[in-house]
């Protein structure tokens, strides 16, 4: 079902508001604005991984207990999968929530009874301890509903009309039942690369599913954005075309939003699949550890409500790393952690803050970023100027004790994907001066290493300023207000 397809390409999201609002507060340092923070635990809540508990030839089924324990230890609270017997109940009893994919069985013609059976399954499972909190429409039906694949229909219609009808009935039946009305209903994903303004438009009409979802959906796997203005940067020709950094299609050139959000017009988006394969033409495990924390932070920064990394465990043994589908996991096939697993686990451990809802406050600060000129990239020896200071990205979070956590990273590519195999790049850290416009009691700088480990350095402000070098890995400045 989920994504055993080499056709799964890149898919970005909707053009949303970025971070919190910026306002000027009286009594603060002149010229320094205050930015509204977002809840640190709400960020943690947005993290999700795709799983395949029913795949009997993979560690998900063969070593279920160990995989579940690694999931619990990671701190990830959400998984996305199909509905498989007792798995939702057992995971729910361990505190793991599930996003369930709803679909028509292969080579069948569904109707309202098909959906009602799914609703009944969810009711029964949640009553027995499952924590199913979201239901998603058909997975990539533009690939899997076609006659040459699994030939699915709903009320006699295939893709796209059958999928639209299915999603509308799904929303109606979920929201019309008191036991399931509180679930988030997520739209169907698409699996083909479409062009927002060209000759291959999204086949789901604009606004066609607005009334049938709580969140829209897309599968924005990062990699080459040819729907962008071509320019050379970071020792790479046609930089956006030949890069794979996390925000490549959702920020400066938001192709994914522009293309895949219109059917859900004005609804917030979920990304129920995204991520990186560590196969030999993908990313190295070292770069994987850099990219995955950035990916989760970038998507939350762009208001994506739930981001599911595809996937939790490498499904098959692949010593030569020649198969893309076998190497998407945060854990290797033998269940040893990749550095990305360690990095995500440590990011969650630092930012988790469960408890009652609260309204985050604002922090008065500014960031001054300096370009890096004539930098000789160590792996290739090429010299380049890094003058796009807007690639210093940040996200301001706050916990209930009012401590701020300012995440910073150099949002730049670690690969030139025009080379085969892709050429790794080691871009420079950006010099940044953080200036505070309000009193801060204590400051500490946390950094995620290439091995995923978290280090902390207590420090002091000098004249309310802190000098930082921000690499292409996430650093987090913890600021405790006076």
N, C-alpha and C positions, 0 to 999 in steps of 0.2 A: 504494500500500500504506500507507505510514506516514502517517497523520494528514492526508490530504487530505480533511478532513471538518470541516464547521462545527459538528458535534455534540460535538467534543472540549471538554468543559467543565472543571470543577475536580475535582481528585481528590487527597485527602490520604492519610496514611500511618499507621503503627502507633505506639502509645504506648510509646516506648522510654525507656531511660535517657538523660539529657541529656549532660552533659559528663563529665569524669573524676571519680573519687571524691574526696571531701574528707576529709582526715585531719589530726589534730593531731600534730605532730612535736615531740619534746623539744628544748629548747635554742634554740627560735626565739622571736621577739618574742611576749610574752604576748598571748593573745587573737587571734592571727592564725593561721588554719588554712592548711595546705598542700594545694594542689590538684594532682592528678596530671595531667600534660600528656599530649597525644596527639601522635603523630608528624606533623611538618609535611609530610613527603613522602607519608605515607599520605593526608593531605588532598588533596595535588596529584593523587595516584593516583585519587581518587574522581571527578575531573572528567571529563566526557565531552560530546561533541556528537553530535547526530543529523545524518546526511548522506544524500544521495540520488545516489550516484555514477552510477546508471544512467539518470537522467532526462536524456534526450538534448537536451531543449529548455531546459536550465538551465546555469548556469556550471559545475556539478559535472562535466558531461561535455564541454561546449564549451571550457572553460578549465581542464581537469583539473590540468595541471602547476602552474599558478599557485595554484589552490585548495589543492593539496597543500602547496606551499611556505608558504602563509599558515598552514595548519594546523600544520606543523612549527614555524614561527616563534612561534606562540602558546604552545607548550609543552604544549598539551593532548595527552594520550597515548591517549585512548580515543575511538573513534567507534562509533556504533550505526547499523546499516543492514541491508538484506537481503544475500543472497549473490549477487554479480555477478561472474562470470568472474575476470579477473585482478586486480581492484582489491584484494582482501585481500592477495595476494602482494606487490604493489608497495608498498602502505602498510606492510606488515609489514617489508619491507626498509628502510623509512625509520623504523622504530621505533614505528609506530602500531599499537596493538592494536584489535581489533574485537569488538564484541558483535553477533552475527548473530541476526536474527529468523527463527525457524523457523515455517512455516505450511503449510497445504494449498493447492495451487493453486486459483485461482478456478474456481467451478462444477465442483468435482470431489469425489470421495469417496475420502479417503486411507486408508491402512492402514500396517502396520509397514514395508512396502517404501518408502513415501513418506519415512518418517523415516530409514530405513537409507540412502537415497540422500543425504540431508542429512549424515549422519554421514560417509559416504564422501567427500563434497565437502570437508568440513572437514579430514579426514585428509590428503587430497591437497594442499589449499591450504597447510596448516601445514608439510607436508613440503617444499613449494616456497618457504617463506620467510614465509608469512602468520603473523600473531600473533593468531589468533582465540582468545580466552581465556574467552569466555562465549557462551552460546546462550540465547535468550529464546523463550518460548512465543508463541502467536499474538497479533498486534497487534490490540487492541480488538475481539475477536470478537463482543461483544454488538452491535457496529455492523456489522461486515463479514461475519460468517457468516450473517446472516439472509437468507432467500430473496430478498427484494426488493433486496438489494445484490449480494453475490458468491456466495451460496448454497453455502457450503463445508460439507462434512461429513467426519466421520472414523468409519469403520466404520459408516456409515449413520446417524450421529447428528449433529445440528446443535449449536447452542449451547443450554445449557451442557454437556450430558453428553458430546458429542463432543469438546469442548475439554478436559474433565477427562481423558478417555481418551487423547487425544493427548499431553497433558503427562506423564502417567504413563509412557506408552511412550517418550516422548522421554528422560525421565530414566533409564529402565532401559537404553536402548540407548546413551546417551552414557556412563553410568557403567560399563557392561559391556564397553566397548572400551578396551584399555590406552592407545591413542593419544589418546583423548578424555576419559578418566576424570577428568583434572585440570581440565577446564573447569567454570566456574561455570554451573549451570543456573538460569535466572531464570524466574519464573512468567509467565503471560499477563497482559497489562494489560486494563483495562476502560475503556470510553469514555463511559459514561452516568453521570449524577449520580444516585447512589443515596442512600438515607437509612438510617443505621445503626439508627435506632430507630423508623422510621415505616412507612408503607404501601408503600414501594418498596424492599425490602431487596436487598442484594447477591445476585445469583442463583447465585453460587458458594458452596456450603455451607461453614460454618465447619469448618476443618480438612481440607477435601476435597483440598487440594494440599500439605499439610505434608510428606508423604513424597516429593513429586515435584519439590522445588525445593531449591536452596541458598539463594536469596534470593527473597522475594516481590517483587511489582511493582505499581506504580501510576503514573498520569500526573497529578500534582498541579499543574496550572496555577494560579498564584495569582490569585485574584479572588473577590470577595464571598462571605463565609461566612455564610449565613443560618441555619446550624446552630449558633448562638451566642446568648449573652444580649445583647439589644439595649441599647446605651448610647451616649451621645453623647460624642465625643472628637475632638481634632485638627480642630476646626471642622467636623466631619462628623456628621450625624445617623445613628444606628444604625451606629456606626463600623465594626464588622466586616462588616456587610452591604454597605457601600458603600466598601470599600477594596481595595487589591490589593498589599499589601506581601508580601515573600517567605514569611514564616512564618504567613500568615493562617489556614491550615487544618491546621497540623502542630504547633502549640505550645500556646498558652493554650486554644484550642478546637480540639482535634486531630481534626476531623471526618474528614480524609482517612485518618489511621491507623485511626480507629474503624471506618470503613466498608470500607476496601479491604484491610486486613491480615488479617482473620479467616480467609479461606480458607487462608492460609499460617501459621496460628497459631504464634506464638513464633519464627518465622524472621525474620531481619533483612530489610530491604526495600531494593530498588533503585527509583529513579525514572528510567525509561528515556525519558521525555519530560516536560519542564517548561520554563517560560520565558515570554518576553514578546514580543508583536508591537509594532513601532514604527509601526503604521499610525495613521491620524488619530483613531481611537477607542481606541487602546491606550495606550502610554506614549511620551513623548518620548525622543529619543536621549540627552538629558541624564539623565533619570530612569533609563533603561535602564542607563546606566553606574553609577548608584548601586545599582540593584537586583541586577544580576547577580553581583557579588562577594558581596553579602549572601546571595543565594540559595544559592550553593555552600557558603558557610560555615554557613548555617542548616541545610541538609539534612545536612551532615556532623555538625554539633552534635547533631542528632537521630538520629544513627547510621544514616543512609541510606548504603548501601555504595557505590553508584555513582549519580551524578546527571548525566543527559544533557540538556543544553540543546537545545531544539528551536528553531532549528537553526543550522548554521554559516554558510550563505550565503542571502541573499534570492534566492528562485528566479526571480522575474520582474520586469521593469521596471514600476514603478508610481509615476510622478512625483507623483500626487496623494495617494498613500498611502491609497487607499480600500479595499484588499483585505487582510484580516487575514493570509491564508495567504502572501502575497507578502513579508511584512516581519518574519519571525521571526529573521533571520540576525544573527550577530555581525559579518558583513561585508555591505556593500551589494551590490546586483546587479553593480555595476561593480568589485567586489572591493576598494573602498576600505574601510578599517576604520571601523566605528562606534566611538564612545567606549567602549562596553561591551567590544569586542574589546581595545582598549588597556588597559582596567582589568583584565580577566581575565589578559591576558598579563603585566602588571606584577605582579599578585598571585602568579602562578605563579613568575615570575622571582625574587621575594623569598623565597618559601617552599620552592622545590624543593630537595631534598636526597637525591638517589639514592644508594643503597648498601645494605649489608647491614641486615637487621632489627636493631632495638635496642629496649630497654625505656626509654621516656622516664621522666624523673624528676619531681619535684614542686617547685612553687614556693609559698613562703609569701607570701601577699599578701591584701589586702582592697580592695574597691571601695566607696567611699561616694558615693552619687548624690544630687544635690540637685534638687528639682523646679524648674520654671520657671513663675512665676506671672504672670498678666496679660500674656501675650505677644501682641503684635499681629502676626498673620500678614501679611507684606508684600504678598502678591498680592491678597488679598481684603479686607484691613483688619479682619478679624474678630479678636476678642480671645478667648483661651482659656488655660486653666491646663493645664500639662503636668505632672501629679502622679503619673503611673503610672511610677514609677522602675524598675519591673521591665522596662520596655522598653529598658533599657540591657542589650544582649546582648553576650556575649563568648565567645571560644574560645581556650583556652591550648594552644599548640603548642610543640614543641621539636625542634631539629635534633640530629644526631649529635655535634656539637661541644659540646652541652649548652647552647647559647644558646636562650633562651625567646623566643617571639613571641606576644604577647598581642593578639589581634584584638578590637576594640571597635566597636560601632556602635549608633546609636539606631534600634531596629527599629520604625519608624513609617511610616505610609503617606504617599506623596507625591501621592496623588490622592484626590479625592472622586468616585467613579464613579457617584454618583446623578445627576450633571450630564451633559448631552450637548452637546458633547463633555465628557469628564471634566475636572474642575476641578483644576488643579495646586495643590499646597500646598507651602510652604516652612517645615517645622517647625523649631523651635529645636534648637541643640545642647544636650546635657545636661551640666551641670557635674559633674565626677567627680574624686574624689581617690583616687589609687592609692597605697596604703601597702604597703611591702615589709617582710617579716619576716625577711629574710636579706640578706647582703651582696651587692651588685651592683657590678660593676666599671664598666660603661659602659651608658648608656641612649641610645636614639635613637627618635624618633617618626616613623613613615612615614604618609603620608596619600594616599589616592586622590582626585584631583580630579574635578570634573564632566566634564572632558575625558578622564578615564581615566589621566592622567599621575600618576606617583608622585613625591612630594617627601619629603625626609628632613630632620629637624631634630635634630641632636645636642643633648642636654640633660643636666641634672644633677638628682639627687635632693636635696631639701632636707629634712633630718631623716627620711630614708628615705621621703619623700613626693613625689608628682608630681601637679600640678594639670593637668587635661585638660578640654577642651570637646569632647564627642563628638557629631559631627553624624550625619545620616542617611546618611553615606558611611562606608566602612570606614577606620579608622585602626589601625595596628599598632605596639605598643610593643615594641621589641627590647631584651631584658634579658640582658646577659652576666654570669653569676654570677662572683663573685670567686673 
